[in-house]
Amino acid sequence: MSLLFCFILLILPIDTATFRLDEVVVLQHKGTDSDNPQQQARQVTLLTTADLKALQVSAPKDIASQVPNLVMPDYGCAMTSSVYVRGMGARLDQPVIGISVDGIPLLDKNTFDHTLTDLTNAAFFAGPQGTLYGRNTMGGLLALQTRQPLDINDKTGSISLSYGSANSIQAQASVYQNINNRFGWALSGTYRRTDGFYTNLYTNDQVDRGQNASIRLQLQYRPDYRWTLFHTTTADYTSQGAFPYADARTGSIAFNSPASYHRISLKESMRAVRKSEQRQIELMATYQLLNDRMLMDQDYTPMSYFTLEQRQLQHAAMIDAVWTEQTKAEWYRFSLGTAAFIKHNTMDAPVTFLQDGIDSLILKNANNGIQKIFPDDSLEIAESIIPMNNHFLLLNTGAAVYHQSEFIPLPRLHITAGLRLDLEHTAMDYDASSLLHYRMTAMMTRQRPLEMKLKGHIDHTYFQVLPRLDIRYDWDNLTLYAYGARGSKAGGYNPQIFSTILQNRMMSDLMKDMGVHMDNTTNPRYSRPDITEYRPESAWTAEIGLHTLIFQHLQLNNNHTLRLDADGFYSDIADLQVTVFPEGKTTGRMMTNAAHAYTAGAEAALHYHWTGKQWRINLHTAYGFTDARFIQFFNGIEDYAGRIVPYAPRHTLSARVTTQYRFTSSAVLCPQSVALTLALSGQGRTYWNEANTLYQPFYATVDGNLQLAWMHLAVNLWARNLTDTDYNLFYFVSMSNAFFQKARPLQAGITLRYQF
């Protein structure tokens, strides 16, 4: 990898611009012609270092509540990192937004839910970002920035320890050193554990008990004033209980088979940036390893129906290069880039049928049909456990070229046009098998073996054209903008449905082996491997908006600012990817391109800042509305045209206020400052099904944080869900049974942080 990096460094490069908000540097985003986030043809939600500390942010999902129309719900497992934004998103597989850390994208959604160490700022760029960032950024990009070794003057470090509800502990330590402003290094680590908040009444254990550990090494080298080289290695380990799903009839969590998730991930990344007065060149290369194991009681009941074990070993790599040039004619600027990636995933996902599953899902269905023809006969199966072995090799490769030109034909008028050409190839090799021994009571005296095998290959190549056109007009304190862009979400395959395919093949083969023909024993649709494939989803989006500084009043000891951001958007979504469960009591779920939909809405955010001699007040509030509806969606039973797309809330609301007072006393025990933050977040109504008969009403929660700060020591007293609001995070139907997941109750704790 290092040799590849050195070679490409000589011939290719990549680009990023920097945003500034007040006194802090705010993240990087390709292809911008201004370092001011309020002069962008897009909505940008920014969280500074102070905001992140006040909100006690430790994972990407902690940020979502502050972004209008963005939801990253906790579905009970670090693997199920579902994201919904502006009415778009899905429970399975491909994400609708991208996440990058220090300019390096996370290449698999299974790693979205991870621990963030020394995060300095975060920005969410709303709307399609595919022209510059490609696939799976149809709804936006969450860009996270951590502290860098050369950001400090000499040497610094910190140690923090947190304790909270459910015996939850988090410990973190880091050290940074800058050597002569040319070479810097940093080492940081985090450990978290919890006893959990959800009880499995069948086992009397906590469902979500778990722990996480991560370590990160950063190297930064600046050989001269033009070049900066970055190298980061991050390793992460997660072990947790999972899937705290309660029966909708009883409200209780009670299942008898293990449910857990274990993950080891490794990310190796390198960046090289060369800046001159008119040119910027940057190269990014990353290798990411994912090795995880999931155990699931797939019926979520005390009955022994079936269980799932899924193991993945995934290798992923990506390179991206951009050359940005500000021409001598100051009215024109362009960026030219290229990118390529590969993902190689070996997956084993055996589904094991247990006795209750064999009796009700196989024997009952078969005997109901058999006894209509042979009333005195019945089918018997010797096994009490039937493994259905599923092995997959998933390969995903792609390459792209992209260009963006920025024009200033008139003073204050900015026009940006971009185009990306994406070529992507997907392939899946599958090898599924199962073995059982059966007997027809009246026809057979001995058990007969029956082996099912399903082996084959599927592949497809997709070509995407992702254009973008922005128009922006700047006054002194007002920016108006409009844009149109196309985004896409990648296609793929459904390994989860293979257990259903094998189950149906088993029924068909049983009937055929016995010489019995009955059409109603299986659903032929769920017997074909080709249903595992789903196509890319795409959307055309149009948006108009504004950024305005309503007023800015500056005096020596007084500073008032009030800023408003607002927008309206419309997206037409083709080949909408919808999660479906086969009819009846089956084992699988799948993604399919079932619908054509639209989403329309508006967002507004108001930011107020006041600084006095000893006081400082920050107030932020944001509201988002989304109306996402099916234009066409017929699932074979019911027509859902005009119905609201489920799982994405129609309304989101956030408000937070931070009040800080700085003491003038020089007493040793007197803190330098005290700060109080209250943050409200709410969302709803959220529909749980396509028929729109079930929904979570609007709800709101309040978090609080009180901080006392000395020169080297800070003490935080914090609480989440102060009002102990009761609401549901998730609802679904499996095997004709309904389940939901409740949110966590009131949590509180204390955090001590020492900085040296």
Secondary structure, DSSP 8 states (H G I E B T S, - for coil): -HHHHHHHHHH-----EEEEETTEEEEEETT-S-S-GGGSSS-EEEE-HHHHHHTT--STHHHHTTSTTEE----SSTT---EEETTEEESSSS-SEEEEETTEE---GGGSS----SEEEEEEEES--HHHH-TT-SSEEEEEEE--GGGSSSEEEEEEEEEETTTEEEEEEEEEEEETTTEEEEEEEEEEEE--S-EETTTTEETT-EEEEEEEEEEEE-SSSSEEEEEEEEEEEEEEE----EETTT------S--EEEEEEEEEEEEEEEE-SSEEEEEEEEEEEEEEEEEEETT-SSS--EEEEEEEEEEEEEEEEEEEEE-SSTTEEEEEEEEEEEEEEEEE--EEE-HHHIIIIIIHHHHHHHHHH-TT--EEES-S-EEEEEEEEEEEEEEEEEEEEEEEEETTEEEEEEEEEEEEEEEEEEEEEEEEEEEETTT-SS-EEEEEEEEEEEEEEEEEEEEEEEEEEE-SSEEEEEEEEEEEE--EE-GGGHHHHHHHHHHHHHHHHHT---GGGS-GGGG-GGGGEE--EEEEEEEEEEEEEEEEEEETTEEEEEEEEEEEEEEEEEEEEEEE--SSS-S--EEEEEEEEEEEEEEEEEEEEEE-SSEEEEEEEEEEEEEEEEEE-B-SS-B-TT-B-TTS-SEEEEEEEEEEEE-----TTS-SEEEEEEEEEEEE-EE-STT---EE--EEEEEEEEEEE-SSEEEEEEEESTT----EEEEEEETTEEEEEE----EEEEEEEEE-
